[in-house]
Amino acid sequence: MNNNYKILINNVNKNISIPIEIKWDFLDRENSIQEYQDVITKEVIGLPKNFEISRFAHDEYNGDSSINYEFNFYSGTPSYNTFTGATSTSWSPSYIHQSFTISDLYYQRRSFTNSFFKLDFYDTTSGANQINYFTVIIPTSQGKTTDVFLSQFLPPQNIKKPIFKLDYVGDKEGFFLYWLRDETFYNINTFYMTAKFFDAKIGQFIRLMNKGQFSSPLNTGNWWRFNDKDYFYNKVVFNYDNNTYQVFDTENQRIGTEINPIKMYEYLNPISP
């Protein structure tokens, strides 16, 4: 818009103020430097992330919240010839079939109490590029018991067996899973769980399968010919709405309930004939 000015000349001196916008290069230079520093700082260290952890409990089923595990070990010393005739009864939930004696279990020797089950949670079943996001330990001090005879002169005594019913009360170590509260941080709510048993008596980890090598088609001569993703993983799904989780097998059937526990079986390495 143009401004029109009318000037009358007479003998009186007059001043005329004409508004003209002027921008100085150095105006508010200090504030601009501060804003630039803030931008660079955010680029270098990033915006703050929410690393707070939430506790996830096993989702209820039929009014029950417990999660149930059953770990089975191979009975006897495996060899190629005896393994060909292995059946479902060759694996059972007993520490005796691993390397422990009844005395080890009854007297709670350190070789037994230092042993534990290790559950690892991955983002994928592909061993080439998977990431282990967190781990849960289930100690042998937990679990159900069974009666055994230490001597013919003594009454039956209780020893532990690898069957676990974990819940809010009683045996609860391993019942809760702890994961990031902010679900958008990693944008992941499904994990793939594997299981191992650390035998402190021999100082080795024992891999556990979600199906025994007695099951079809492994029992038809394919004892070691299978895809790992089908025999070593169970799926765990988190629900951020109510902070719970559920466990599913490879056929997407829910497991971990008291009627249908998470059953794992000792994996036997290939044996030469």
ABEGO torsion letter per residue (X at the ends): XBBBBBBBBBABBBBBBBBBBBBBAABGAAAAAAAAAAAAAAAAAEBBBBABBBBBBBBBBGGBABBBBBBBBBBEBBBAAAAAABBAAABBBBAAABABBAAAAAAGBAAAAABBBBBBBBABABAAABBBABBBBBBAABEBBBBBBABAABBBBBBBBBBBBBBABEBABGABBBBBABAAAAGBABBBBBBBBBBAAAGBBBBBBABBAABOAAAAGAAABBBAAAAABBBBBBBAAAGBBBBBBAAGBBBGBAABBBBBBBBBBBBBX
